[in-house]
Structure formats: C-alpha cells, structure tokens
Amino acid sequence: MVFPQPIPHRAHSNRLGTKPLVAASLTMILAALLLDFNNLTTVFSSPIAQGQKSDCNTVVSNEATLSREQLATLLTIPERDAKTRVRQIVSEPYCQLPTLKVRSGVDAEREAYPLAFDPGTTLVILYENDEYAGYRFSFE
C-alpha cells in the first residue's frame, strides 16, 4: 500500500493579497467622484429645480406648484382627454418647455409643474393637439 507523501512546507511569498489593491482602487474612485462632484450634480439635476430657466421657453408663473391632491386628481384623467380638463385641475404651469415631435407630423407641447411637497421633483405634462397625452416626472 502506498501512502501519499506529505507536501513539503513552502515559504510564504511576500505578497500582501488583494485587500490592499481593492482598498486603493476604492480610494481612487472615491477621490475621482469627489473631485468631479460639481459636474455630476449639474448633469443629473433638474434645471427647474436648480432655478435655471434655460430649458423653459416661457416662465408662466414663478409661484406655480402642484399639491398632492392636484397630483392625485390629475393621475385619474385618461389620456386623450381635453387639455381644458387638465387645466381645470392644475391651472397655470411653472413654465412651458420647448415643443417636441413625438410622432410624425404632431407637435407636442410640454408644461412643467414643481411638486409642492417635493421641491426636487417636477411633473412634466405632455399635450398633443390640445389633448392630454401623458406625463413624466423629472427628479433632481
């Protein structure tokens, strides 16, 4: 019967392992993010929430905000309902954004409404041919 031979004890190398490499990489990434933090905030934040009006064609009302009740009522309106019905709920927008061509031959109007209960969030309402076509949220 043959017994396995014991493996001779090897001397440990002077390698430190992967932990210092991971720590150094994370430190470098964190430093890069902190150095570029100002650029990241301008890229990811909403122009309306920052007070920049560059995306707005026309500022209609600086005081315009949307309450929770108005938002809840607005979300019950079906698409393709009349723009006047939506306006009965939300009244004047903060600003009008540039028009878009969502579908061929149809200009889409957009209006922005900052939320009164969440200043970093803006509701953008889309209209096509004086019909309510939908909404989206813009987050700071």
N, CA, C and O atoms as a GROMACS GRO file, in nm:
protein
  560
    1MET      N    1   0.084  -0.116   0.000
    1MET     CA    2   0.000   0.000   0.000
    1MET      C    3   0.090   0.124   0.000
    1MET      O    4   0.189   0.132   0.073
    2VAL      N    5   0.052   0.218  -0.082
    2VAL     CA    6   0.132   0.340  -0.096
    2VAL      C    7   0.059   0.454  -0.027
    2VAL      O    8  -0.059   0.480  -0.053
    3PHE      N    9   0.130   0.520   0.058
    3PHE     CA   10   0.071   0.636   0.128
    3PHE      C   11   0.115   0.764   0.059
    3PHE      O   12   0.227   0.774   0.010
    4PRO      N   13   0.025   0.862   0.055
    4PRO     CA   14   0.066   0.988  -0.009
    4PRO      C   15   0.177   1.054   0.071
    4PRO      O   16   0.181   1.051   0.194
    5GLN      N   17   0.266   1.112  -0.004
    5GLN     CA   18   0.378   1.181   0.058
    5GLN      C   19   0.334   1.320   0.105
    5GLN      O   20   0.260   1.387   0.033
    6PRO      N   21   0.374   1.362   0.219
    6PRO     CA   22   0.337   1.495   0.264
    6PRO      C   23   0.404   1.601   0.176
    6PRO      O   24   0.519   1.586   0.133
    7ILE      N   25   0.329   1.707   0.152
    7ILE     CA   26   0.382   1.817   0.071
    7ILE      C   27   0.475   1.898   0.159
    7ILE      O   28   0.440   1.937   0.270
    8PRO      N   29   0.594   1.922   0.108
    8PRO     CA   30   0.687   1.998   0.191
    8PRO      C   31   0.633   2.140   0.215
    8PRO      O   32   0.567   2.197   0.128
    9HIS      N   33   0.660   2.194   0.329
    9HIS     CA   34   0.613   2.328   0.368
    9HIS      C   35   0.681   2.432   0.278
    9HIS      O   36   0.803   2.442   0.272
   10ARG      N   37   0.598   2.511   0.210
   10ARG     CA   38   0.650   2.614   0.122
   10ARG      C   39   0.664   2.745   0.199
   10ARG      O   40   0.585   2.773   0.289
   11ALA      N   41   0.762   2.820   0.164
   11ALA     CA   42   0.779   2.951   0.227
   11ALA      C   43   0.674   3.046   0.170
   11ALA      O   44   0.650   3.045   0.049
   12HIS      N   45   0.611   3.126   0.254
   12HIS     CA   46   0.511   3.221   0.208
   12HIS      C   47   0.578   3.331   0.128
   12HIS      O   48   0.686   3.379   0.162
   13SER      N   49   0.511   3.369   0.022
   13SER     CA   50   0.566   3.480  -0.057
   13SER      C   51   0.540   3.611   0.015
   13SER      O   52   0.465   3.615   0.113
   14ASN      N   53   0.599   3.717  -0.032
   14ASN     CA   54   0.584   3.847   0.030
   14ASN      C   55   0.464   3.924  -0.023
   14ASN      O   56   0.451   4.044   0.003
   15ARG      N   57   0.376   3.857  -0.096
   15ARG     CA   58   0.256   3.924  -0.148
   15ARG      C   59   0.164   3.959  -0.033
   15ARG      O   60   0.155   3.887   0.066
   16LEU      N   61   0.096   4.072  -0.047
   16LEU     CA   62   0.003   4.116   0.056
   16LEU      C   63  -0.138   4.066   0.032
   16LEU      O   64  -0.220   4.069   0.124
   17GLY      N   65  -0.168   4.020  -0.086
   17GLY     CA   66  -0.302   3.974  -0.117
   17GLY      C   67  -0.379   4.080  -0.194
   17GLY      O   68  -0.320   4.177  -0.242
   18THR      N   69  -0.509   4.061  -0.205
   18THR     CA   70  -0.591   4.153  -0.285
   18THR      C   71  -0.655   4.265  -0.203
   18THR      O   72  -0.702   4.363  -0.262
   19LYS      N   73  -0.657   4.254  -0.073
   19LYS     CA   74  -0.723   4.357   0.008
   19LYS      C   75  -0.662   4.496  -0.010
   19LYS      O   76  -0.738   4.592  -0.028
   20PRO      N   77  -0.531   4.512  -0.008
   20PRO     CA   78  -0.476   4.647  -0.030
   20PRO      C   79  -0.506   4.700  -0.170
   20PRO      O   80  -0.526   4.820  -0.187
   21LEU      N   81  -0.508   4.612  -0.268
   21LEU     CA   82  -0.539   4.655  -0.405
   21LEU      C   83  -0.683   4.704  -0.415
   21LEU      O   84  -0.709   4.807  -0.478
   22VAL      N   85  -0.776   4.633  -0.354
   22VAL     CA   86  -0.916   4.675  -0.354
   22VAL      C   87  -0.933   4.806  -0.278
   22VAL      O   88  -1.004   4.895  -0.324
   23ALA      N   89  -0.868   4.819  -0.164
   23ALA     CA   90  -0.878   4.942  -0.084
   23ALA      C   91  -0.822   5.061  -0.163
   23ALA      O   92  -0.882   5.169  -0.162
   24ALA      N   93  -0.710   5.043  -0.228
   24ALA     CA   94  -0.651   5.152  -0.307
   24ALA      C   95  -0.741   5.190  -0.424
   24ALA      O   96  -0.756   5.308  -0.455
   25SER      N   97  -0.801   5.092  -0.489
   25SER     CA   98  -0.891   5.119  -0.602
   25SER      C   99  -1.014   5.196  -0.556
   25SER      O  100  -1.055   5.293  -0.621
   26LEU      N  101  -1.073   5.154  -0.446
   26LEU     CA  102  -1.190   5.224  -0.394
   26LEU      C  103  -1.157   5.366  -0.352
   26LEU      O  104  -1.237   5.457  -0.373
   27THR      N  105  -1.041   5.387  -0.294
   27THR     CA  106  -0.998   5.520  -0.255
   27THR      C  107  -0.982   5.610  -0.378
   27THR      O  108  -1.022   5.726  -0.375
   28MET      N  109  -0.925   5.556  -0.483
   28MET     CA  110  -0.906   5.635  -0.605
   28MET      C  111  -1.040   5.670  -0.669
   28MET      O  112  -1.059   5.781  -0.717
   29ILE      N  113  -1.134   5.576  -0.671
   29ILE     CA  114  -1.266   5.602  -0.728
   29ILE      C  115  -1.339   5.708  -0.646
   29ILE      O  116  -1.399   5.800  -0.702
   30LEU      N  117  -1.334   5.697  -0.515
   30LEU     CA  118  -1.398   5.796  -0.428
   30LEU      C  119  -1.336   5.934  -0.449
   30LEU      O  120  -1.409   6.034  -0.454
   31ALA      N  121  -1.204   5.942  -0.460
   31ALA     CA  122  -1.139   6.070  -0.483
   31ALA      C  123  -1.182   6.129  -0.618
   31ALA      O  124  -1.205   6.250  -0.627
   32ALA      N  125  -1.191   6.047  -0.720
   32ALA     CA  126  -1.233   6.096  -0.852
   32ALA      C  127  -1.376   6.148  -0.848
   32ALA      O  128  -1.407   6.250  -0.909
   33LEU      N  129  -1.464   6.078  -0.776
   33LEU     CA  130  -1.603   6.124  -0.765
   33LEU      C  131  -1.612   6.255  -0.688
   33LEU      O  132  -1.688   6.344  -0.724
   34LEU      N  133  -1.535   6.268  -0.582
   34LEU     CA  134  -1.538   6.391  -0.504
   34LEU      C  135  -1.483   6.508  -0.584
   34LEU      O  136  -1.534   6.620  -0.573
   35LEU      N  137  -1.380   6.486  -0.662
   35LEU     CA  138  -1.323   6.593  -0.742
   35LEU      C  139  -1.418   6.636  -0.853
   35LEU      O  140  -1.420   6.753  -0.892
   36ASP      N  141  -1.498   6.542  -0.904
   36ASP     CA  142  -1.587   6.572  -1.015
   36ASP      C  143  -1.732   6.588  -0.967
   36ASP      O  144  -1.824   6.582  -1.048
   37PHE      N  145  -1.752   6.607  -0.838
   37PHE     CA  146  -1.887   6.612  -0.782
   37PHE      C  147  -1.969   6.727  -0.841
   37PHE      O  148  -2.088   6.709  -0.866
   38ASN      N  149  -1.910   6.842  -0.863
   38ASN     CA  150  -1.983   6.955  -0.919
   38ASN      C  151  -2.036   6.924  -1.059
   38ASN      O  152  -2.149   6.961  -1.092
   39ASN      N  153  -1.958   6.858  -1.139
   39ASN     CA  154  -2.004   6.822  -1.273
   39ASN      C  155  -2.115   6.719  -1.268
   39ASN      O  156  -2.209   6.725  -1.348
   40LEU      N  157  -2.107   6.624  -1.176
   40LEU     CA  158  -2.212   6.523  -1.165
   40LEU      C  159  -2.344   6.585  -1.123
   40LEU      O  160  -2.449   6.546  -1.173
   41THR      N  161  -2.341   6.681  -1.031
   41THR     CA  162  -2.466   6.740  -0.987
   41THR      C  163  -2.531   6.821  -1.098
   41THR      O  164  -2.654   6.825  -1.105
   42THR      N  165  -2.455   6.883  -1.184
   42THR     CA  166  -2.516   6.959  -1.293
   42THR      C  167  -2.570   6.867  -1.401
   42THR      O  168  -2.667   6.902  -1.469
   43VAL      N  169  -2.511   6.751  -1.418
   43VAL     CA  170  -2.558   6.658  -1.520
   43VAL      C  171  -2.688   6.591  -1.478
   43VAL      O  172  -2.780   6.578  -1.558
   44PHE      N  173  -2.697   6.550  -1.350
   44PHE     CA  174  -2.810   6.471  -1.305
   44PHE      C  175  -2.925   6.551  -1.245
   44PHE      O  176  -3.029   6.493  -1.216
   45SER      N  177  -2.910   6.679  -1.224
   45SER     CA  178  -3.017   6.753  -1.160
   45SER      C  179  -3.108   6.820  -1.261
   45SER      O  180  -3.071   6.842  -1.377
   46SER      N  181  -3.227   6.850  -1.215
   46SER     CA  182  -3.328   6.912  -1.299
   46SER      C  183  -3.302   7.061  -1.313
   46SER      O  184  -3.279   7.127  -1.212
   47PRO      N  185  -3.306   7.117  -1.434
   47PRO     CA  186  -3.284   7.260  -1.450
   47PRO      C  187  -3.388   7.344  -1.376
   47PRO      O  188  -3.357   7.453  -1.329
   48ILE      N  189  -3.510   7.295  -1.366
   48ILE     CA  190  -3.615   7.371  -1.298
   48ILE      C  191  -3.586   7.374  -1.150
   48ILE      O  192  -3.601   7.478  -1.085
   49ALA      N  193  -3.544   7.261  -1.094
   49ALA     CA  194  -3.516   7.256  -0.951
   49ALA      C  195  -3.394   7.341  -0.916
   49ALA      O  196  -3.385   7.393  -0.805
   50GLN      N  197  -3.300   7.357  -1.009
   50GLN     CA  198  -3.182   7.438  -0.984
   50GLN      C  199  -3.212   7.587  -0.998
   50GLN      O  200  -3.130   7.670  -0.960
   51GLY      N  201  -3.326   7.619  -1.052
   51GLY     CA  202  -3.356   7.759  -1.074
   51GLY      C  203  -3.308   7.808  -1.210
   51GLY      O  204  -3.320   7.927  -1.240
   52GLN      N  205  -3.254   7.720  -1.291
   52GLN     CA  206  -3.211   7.759  -1.424
   52GLN      C  207  -3.331   7.750  -1.516
   52GLN      O  208  -3.404   7.651  -1.514
   53LYS      N  209  -3.350   7.851  -1.594
   53LYS     CA  210  -3.466   7.855  -1.681
   53LYS      C  211  -3.426   7.835  -1.827
   53LYS      O  212  -3.500   7.873  -1.917
   54SER      N  213  -3.309   7.775  -1.850
   54SER     CA  214  -3.260   7.761  -1.986
   54SER      C  215  -3.346   7.667  -2.070
   54SER      O  216  -3.359   7.686  -2.190
   55ASP      N  217  -3.406   7.563  -2.008
   55ASP     CA  218  -3.488   7.470  -2.083
   55ASP      C  219  -3.630   7.523  -2.104
   55ASP      O  220  -3.702   7.475  -2.190
   56CYS      N  221  -3.669   7.621  -2.026
   56CYS     CA  222  -3.803   7.677  -2.038
   56CYS      C  223  -3.808   7.778  -2.152
   56CYS      O  224  -3.723   7.865  -2.164
   57ASN      N  225  -3.910   7.763  -2.236
   57ASN     CA  226  -3.934   7.865  -2.337
   57ASN      C  227  -3.988   7.990  -2.271
   57ASN      O  228  -3.942   8.101  -2.298
   58THR      N  229  -4.086   7.971  -2.184
   58THR     CA  230  -4.154   8.082  -2.118
   58THR      C  231  -4.182   8.044  -1.974
   58THR      O  232  -4.239   7.939  -1.947
   59VAL      N  233  -4.141   8.129  -1.881
   59VAL     CA  234  -4.179   8.109  -1.742
   59VAL      C  235  -4.316   8.174  -1.725
   59VAL      O  236  -4.330   8.295  -1.743
   60VAL      N  237  -4.415   8.093  -1.692
   60VAL     CA  238  -4.552   8.141  -1.682
   60VAL      C  239  -4.579   8.195  -1.543
   60VAL      O  240  -4.631   8.306  -1.529
   61SER      N  241  -4.546   8.118  -1.440
   61SER     CA  242  -4.574   8.159  -1.303
   61SER      C  243  -4.466   8.105  -1.210
   61SER      O  244  -4.452   7.984  -1.194
   62ASN      N  245  -4.390   8.195  -1.150
   62ASN     CA  246  -4.285   8.154  -1.057
   62ASN      C  247  -4.341   8.089  -0.931
   62ASN      O  248  -4.270   8.014  -0.863
   63GLU      N  249  -4.465   8.116  -0.899
   63GLU     CA  250  -4.527   8.064  -0.777
   63GLU      C  251  -4.599   7.932  -0.799
   63GLU      O  252  -4.650   7.875  -0.702
   64ALA      N  253  -4.605   7.882  -0.920
   64ALA     CA  254  -4.683   7.762  -0.951
   64ALA      C  255  -4.620   7.638  -0.888
   64ALA      O  256  -4.502   7.611  -0.905
   65THR      N  257  -4.703   7.563  -0.815
   65THR     CA  258  -4.665   7.432  -0.762
   65THR      C  259  -4.786   7.341  -0.770
   65THR      O  260  -4.899   7.386  -0.790
   66LEU      N  261  -4.762   7.213  -0.755
   66LEU     CA  262  -4.868   7.114  -0.764
   66LEU      C  263  -4.880   7.043  -0.630
   66LEU      O  264  -4.782   6.988  -0.580
   67SER      N  265  -4.999   7.044  -0.571
   67SER     CA  266  -5.021   6.980  -0.442
   67SER      C  267  -5.044   6.829  -0.460
   67SER      O  268  -5.062   6.781  -0.572
   68ARG      N  269  -5.043   6.758  -0.350
   68ARG     CA  270  -5.071   6.613  -0.353
   68ARG      C  271  -5.211   6.586  -0.408
   68ARG      O  272  -5.231   6.492  -0.486
   69GLU      N  273  -5.306   6.666  -0.367
   69GLU     CA  274  -5.445   6.647  -0.411
   69GLU      C  275  -5.458   6.671  -0.561
   69GLU      O  276  -5.526   6.595  -0.631
   70GLN      N  277  -5.393   6.777  -0.610
   70GLN     CA  278  -5.397   6.804  -0.754
   70GLN      C  279  -5.333   6.690  -0.832
   70GLN      O  280  -5.385   6.647  -0.935
   71LEU      N  281  -5.218   6.641  -0.783
   71LEU     CA  282  -5.150   6.531  -0.850
   71LEU      C  283  -5.236   6.406  -0.851
   71LEU      O  284  -5.246   6.339  -0.954
   72ALA      N  285  -5.298   6.374  -0.740
   72ALA     CA  286  -5.384   6.255  -0.733
   72ALA      C  287  -5.501   6.266  -0.830
   72ALA      O  288  -5.535   6.168  -0.897
   73THR      N  289  -5.561   6.383  -0.839
   73THR     CA  290  -5.673   6.403  -0.932
   73THR      C  291  -5.626   6.396  -1.076
   73THR      O  292  -5.693   6.337  -1.162
   74LEU      N  293  -5.511   6.455  -1.104
   74LEU     CA  294  -5.456   6.454  -1.240
   74LEU      C  295  -5.429   6.312  -1.288
   74LEU      O  296  -5.452   6.281  -1.405
   75LEU      N  297  -5.381   6.228  -1.201
   75LEU     CA  298  -5.346   6.091  -1.240
   75LEU      C  299  -5.469   6.005  -1.272
   75LEU      O  300  -5.455   5.895  -1.325
   76THR      N  301  -5.587   6.054  -1.241
   76THR     CA  302  -5.710   5.980  -1.275
   76THR      C  303  -5.763   6.017  -1.413
   76THR      O  304  -5.852   5.950  -1.465
   77ILE      N  305  -5.709   6.122  -1.474
   77ILE     CA  306  -5.757   6.166  -1.606
   77ILE      C  307  -5.700   6.073  -1.713
   77ILE      O  308  -5.579   6.050  -1.715
   78PRO      N  309  -5.783   6.020  -1.800
   78PRO     CA  310  -5.733   5.932  -1.906
   78PRO      C  311  -5.663   6.012  -2.016
   78PRO      O  312  -5.692   6.129  -2.040
   79GLU      N  313  -5.570   5.944  -2.080
   79GLU     CA  314  -5.504   6.008  -2.195
   79GLU      C  315  -5.605   6.038  -2.304
   79GLU      O  316  -5.708   5.972  -2.315
   80ARG      N  317  -5.574   6.138  -2.382
   80ARG     CA  318  -5.657   6.189  -2.493
   80ARG      C  319  -5.779   6.265  -2.444
   80ARG      O  320  -5.869   6.293  -2.522
   81ASP      N  321  -5.782   6.299  -2.315
   81ASP     CA  322  -5.888   6.386  -2.266
   81ASP      C  323  -5.850   6.530  -2.303
   81ASP      O  324  -5.736   6.555  -2.343
   82ALA      N  325  -5.941   6.621  -2.291
   82ALA     CA  326  -5.918   6.760  -2.334
   82ALA      C  327  -5.818   6.831  -2.243
   82ALA      O  328  -5.814   6.808  -2.122
   83LYS      N  329  -5.737   6.915  -2.304
   83LYS     CA  330  -5.640   6.995  -2.231
   83LYS      C  331  -5.710   7.085  -2.129
   83LYS      O  332  -5.656   7.110  -2.021
   84THR      N  333  -5.828   7.133  -2.163
   84THR     CA  334  -5.901   7.221  -2.072
   84THR      C  335  -5.939   7.149  -1.942
   84THR      O  336  -5.944   7.211  -1.836
   85ARG      N  337  -5.966   7.019  -1.950
   85ARG     CA  338  -5.999   6.943  -1.829
   85ARG      C  339  -5.878   6.933  -1.738
   85ARG      O  340  -5.891   6.944  -1.616
   86VAL      N  341  -5.761   6.913  -1.796
   86VAL     CA  342  -5.639   6.907  -1.717
   86VAL      C  343  -5.612   7.043  -1.654
   86VAL      O  344  -5.576   7.051  -1.537
   87ARG      N  345  -5.628   7.149  -1.730
   87ARG     CA  346  -5.604   7.284  -1.682
   87ARG      C  347  -5.700   7.323  -1.569
   87ARG      O  348  -5.664   7.408  -1.487
   88GLN      N  349  -5.819   7.265  -1.564
   88GLN     CA  350  -5.910   7.291  -1.453
   88GLN      C  351  -5.850   7.241  -1.321
   88GLN      O  352  -5.879   7.296  -1.215
   89ILE      N  353  -5.769   7.138  -1.329
   89ILE     CA  354  -5.708   7.080  -1.209
   89ILE      C  355  -5.578   7.149  -1.173
   89ILE      O  356  -5.555   7.183  -1.056
   90VAL      N  357  -5.490   7.170  -1.272
   90VAL     CA  358  -5.355   7.217  -1.243
   90VAL      C  359  -5.335   7.367  -1.261
   90VAL      O  360  -5.233   7.419  -1.216
   91SER      N  361  -5.424   7.435  -1.324
   91SER     CA  362  -5.415   7.579  -1.354
   91SER      C  363  -5.286   7.613  -1.428
   91SER      O  364  -5.249   7.541  -1.521
   92GLU      N  365  -5.218   7.720  -1.391
   92GLU     CA  366  -5.102   7.766  -1.467
   92GLU      C  367  -4.977   7.684  -1.436
   92GLU      O  368  -4.956   7.647  -1.320
   93PRO      N  369  -4.894   7.656  -1.537
   93PRO     CA  370  -4.769   7.584  -1.512
   93PRO      C  371  -4.660   7.679  -1.463
   93PRO      O  372  -4.673   7.801  -1.471
   94TYR      N  373  -4.553   7.620  -1.412
   94TYR     CA  374  -4.434   7.699  -1.379
   94TYR      C  375  -4.375   7.755  -1.508
   94TYR      O  376  -4.346   7.874  -1.518
   95CYS      N  377  -4.358   7.666  -1.606
   95CYS     CA  378  -4.305   7.711  -1.735
   95CYS      C  379  -4.348   7.618  -1.847
   95CYS      O  380  -4.394   7.506  -1.825
   96GLN      N  381  -4.332   7.670  -1.968
   96GLN     CA  382  -4.356   7.590  -2.088
   96GLN      C  383  -4.222   7.550  -2.146
   96GLN      O  384  -4.134   7.635  -2.167
   97LEU      N  385  -4.205   7.422  -2.171
   97LEU     CA  386  -4.082   7.368  -2.227
   97LEU      C  387  -4.091   7.369  -2.379
   97LEU      O  388  -4.200   7.382  -2.434
   98PRO      N  389  -3.978   7.356  -2.448
   98PRO     CA  390  -3.981   7.351  -2.594
   98PRO      C  391  -4.068   7.237  -2.645
   98PRO      O  392  -4.077   7.132  -2.582
   99THR      N  393  -4.131   7.259  -2.760
   99THR     CA  394  -4.215   7.154  -2.819
   99THR      C  395  -4.128   7.042  -2.873
   99THR      O  396  -4.011   7.060  -2.905
  100LEU      N  397  -4.190   6.925  -2.883
  100LEU     CA  398  -4.123   6.806  -2.935
  100LEU      C  399  -4.203   6.748  -3.050
  100LEU      O  400  -4.322   6.776  -3.065
  101LYS      N  401  -4.138   6.667  -3.131
  101LYS     CA  402  -4.207   6.586  -3.231
  101LYS      C  403  -4.202   6.442  -3.182
  101LYS      O  404  -4.106   6.369  -3.207
  102VAL      N  405  -4.308   6.401  -3.111
  102VAL     CA  406  -4.314   6.266  -3.058
  102VAL      C  407  -4.353   6.169  -3.168
  102VAL      O  408  -4.295   6.061  -3.181
  103ARG      N  409  -4.453   6.209  -3.246
  103ARG     CA  410  -4.496   6.131  -3.361
  103ARG      C  411  -4.483   6.216  -3.485
  103ARG      O  412  -4.477   6.339  -3.477
  104SER      N  413  -4.477   6.154  -3.598
  104SER     CA  414  -4.461   6.226  -3.723
  104SER      C  415  -4.576   6.322  -3.747
  104SER      O  416  -4.693   6.283  -3.746
  105GLY      N  417  -4.544   6.448  -3.768
  105GLY     CA  418  -4.643   6.548  -3.801
  105GLY      C  419  -4.720   6.605  -3.683
  105GLY      O  420  -4.811   6.686  -3.703
  106VAL      N  421  -4.686   6.567  -3.562
  106VAL     CA  422  -4.758   6.615  -3.444
  106VAL      C  423  -4.660   6.687  -3.352
  106VAL      O  424  -4.562   6.628  -3.307
  107ASP      N  425  -4.688   6.814  -3.323
  107ASP     CA  426  -4.609   6.888  -3.226
  107ASP      C  427  -4.664   6.863  -3.088
  107ASP      O  428  -4.785   6.873  -3.066
  108ALA      N  429  -4.577   6.830  -2.995
  108ALA     CA  430  -4.619   6.804  -2.858
  108ALA      C  431  -4.573   6.920  -2.769
  108ALA      O  432  -4.456   6.958  -2.768
  109GLU      N  433  -4.669   6.977  -2.696
  109GLU     CA  434  -4.640   7.084  -2.603
  109GLU      C  435  -4.611   7.022  -2.466
  109GLU      O  436  -4.670   6.921  -2.429
  110ARG      N  437  -4.518   7.085  -2.390
  110ARG     CA  438  -4.486   7.036  -2.256
  110ARG      C  439  -4.493   7.151  -2.157
  110ARG      O  440  -4.449   7.263  -2.184
  111GLU      N  441  -4.548   7.120  -2.040
  111GLU     CA  442  -4.556   7.218  -1.932
  111GLU      C  443  -4.500   7.155  -1.805
  111GLU      O  444  -4.523   7.037  -1.778
  112ALA      N  445  -4.427   7.234  -1.727
  112ALA     CA  446  -4.362   7.184  -1.606
  112ALA      C  447  -4.430   7.239  -1.482
  112ALA      O  448  -4.463   7.357  -1.473
  113TYR      N  449  -4.449   7.149  -1.385
  113TYR     CA  450  -4.512   7.183  -1.257
  113TYR      C  451  -4.427   7.127  -1.143
  113TYR      O  452  -4.425   7.006  -1.124
  114PRO      N  453  -4.356   7.211  -1.066
  114PRO     CA  454  -4.284   7.160  -0.949
  114PRO      C  455  -4.383   7.111  -0.844
  114PRO      O  456  -4.490   7.169  -0.826
  115LEU      N  457  -4.348   7.003  -0.774
  115LEU     CA  458  -4.435   6.949  -0.671
  115LEU      C  459  -4.414   7.026  -0.541
  115LEU      O  460  -4.300   7.045  -0.498
  116ALA      N  461  -4.523   7.071  -0.479
  116ALA     CA  462  -4.515   7.150  -0.356
  116ALA      C  463  -4.458   7.067  -0.241
  116ALA      O  464  -4.388   7.122  -0.155
  117PHE      N  465  -4.485   6.938  -0.238
  117PHE     CA  466  -4.443   6.852  -0.129
  117PHE      C  467  -4.307   6.787  -0.152
  117PHE      O  468  -4.255   6.722  -0.062
  118ASP      N  469  -4.249   6.805  -0.272
  118ASP     CA  470  -4.116   6.752  -0.304
  118ASP      C  471  -4.048   6.847  -0.401
  118ASP      O  472  -4.057   6.827  -0.522
  119PRO      N  473  -3.980   6.950  -0.350
  119PRO     CA  474  -3.923   7.053  -0.437
  119PRO      C  475  -3.822   7.002  -0.540
  119PRO      O  476  -3.797   7.070  -0.640
  120GLY      N  477  -3.766   6.884  -0.519
  120GLY     CA  478  -3.670   6.829  -0.615
  120GLY      C  479  -3.734   6.755  -0.731
  120GLY      O  480  -3.664   6.708  -0.820
  121THR      N  481  -3.866   6.745  -0.730
  121THR     CA  482  -3.936   6.670  -0.835
  121THR      C  483  -4.030   6.763  -0.911
  121THR      O  484  -4.100   6.845  -0.853
  122THR      N  485  -4.029   6.747  -1.042
  122THR     CA  486  -4.115   6.827  -1.129
  122THR      C  487  -4.198   6.733  -1.216
  122THR      O  488  -4.148   6.634  -1.268
  123LEU      N  489  -4.326   6.766  -1.229
  123LEU     CA  490  -4.414   6.690  -1.318
  123LEU      C  491  -4.418   6.762  -1.452
  123LEU      O  492  -4.445   6.882  -1.458
  124VAL      N  493  -4.391   6.690  -1.559
  124VAL     CA  494  -4.396   6.745  -1.694
  124VAL      C  495  -4.515   6.682  -1.765
  124VAL      O  496  -4.523   6.560  -1.779
  125ILE      N  497  -4.608   6.768  -1.810
  125ILE     CA  498  -4.730   6.721  -1.877
  125ILE      C  499  -4.714   6.743  -2.027
  125ILE      O  500  -4.666   6.848  -2.071
  126LEU      N  501  -4.755   6.644  -2.105
  126LEU     CA  502  -4.744   6.647  -2.250
  126LEU      C  503  -4.883   6.659  -2.312
  126LEU      O  504  -4.976   6.588  -2.274
  127TYR      N  505  -4.895   6.750  -2.408
  127TYR     CA  506  -5.020   6.769  -2.482
  127TYR      C  507  -4.991   6.754  -2.631
  127TYR      O  508  -4.887   6.800  -2.679
  128GLU      N  509  -5.083   6.691  -2.703
  128GLU     CA  510  -5.077   6.682  -2.849
  128GLU      C  511  -5.211   6.728  -2.904
  128GLU      O  512  -5.315   6.671  -2.869
  129ASN      N  513  -5.210   6.830  -2.988
  129ASN     CA  514  -5.332   6.883  -3.048
  129ASN      C  515  -5.440   6.913  -2.944
  129ASN      O  516  -5.555   6.873  -2.960
  130ASP      N  517  -5.403   6.983  -2.839
  130ASP     CA  518  -5.493   7.020  -2.730
  130ASP      C  519  -5.558   6.901  -2.660
  130ASP      O  520  -5.667   6.911  -2.605
  131GLU      N  521  -5.488   6.786  -2.663
  131GLU     CA  522  -5.530   6.668  -2.589
  131GLU      C  523  -5.419   6.628  -2.492
  131GLU      O  524  -5.300   6.639  -2.523
  132TYR      N  525  -5.460   6.583  -2.376
  132TYR     CA  526  -5.366   6.533  -2.276
  132TYR      C  527  -5.304   6.404  -2.326
  132TYR      O  528  -5.376   6.308  -2.353
  133ALA      N  529  -5.170   6.401  -2.340
  133ALA     CA  530  -5.104   6.284  -2.396
  133ALA      C  531  -5.020   6.208  -2.295
  133ALA      O  532  -4.965   6.103  -2.328
  134GLY      N  533  -5.010   6.258  -2.172
  134GLY     CA  534  -4.935   6.186  -2.071
  134GLY      C  535  -4.849   6.277  -1.986
  134GLY      O  536  -4.857   6.399  -1.996
  135TYR      N  537  -4.766   6.215  -1.902
  135TYR     CA  538  -4.682   6.290  -1.810
  135TYR      C  539  -4.555   6.211  -1.782
  135TYR      O  540  -4.545   6.093  -1.816
  136ARG      N  541  -4.459   6.277  -1.722
  136ARG     CA  542  -4.340   6.211  -1.668
  136ARG      C  543  -4.291   6.294  -1.550
  136ARG      O  544  -4.324   6.412  -1.538
  137PHE      N  545  -4.214   6.232  -1.464
  137PHE     CA  546  -4.155   6.302  -1.351
  137PHE      C  547  -4.009   6.330  -1.382
  137PHE      O  548  -3.939   6.246  -1.438
  138SER      N  549  -3.965   6.448  -1.346
  138SER     CA  550  -3.824   6.485  -1.360
  138SER      C  551  -3.770   6.502  -1.219
  138SER      O  552  -3.821   6.583  -1.142
  139PHE      N  553  -3.667   6.423  -1.185
  139PHE     CA  554  -3.613   6.422  -1.049
  139PHE      C  555  -3.484   6.500  -1.044
  139PHE      O  556  -3.404   6.499  -1.138
  140GLU      N  557  -3.463   6.567  -0.932
  140GLU     CA  558  -3.338   6.642  -0.910
  140GLU      C  559  -3.225   6.548  -0.887
  140GLU      O  560  -3.112   6.592  -0.866
   0.00000   0.00000   0.00000
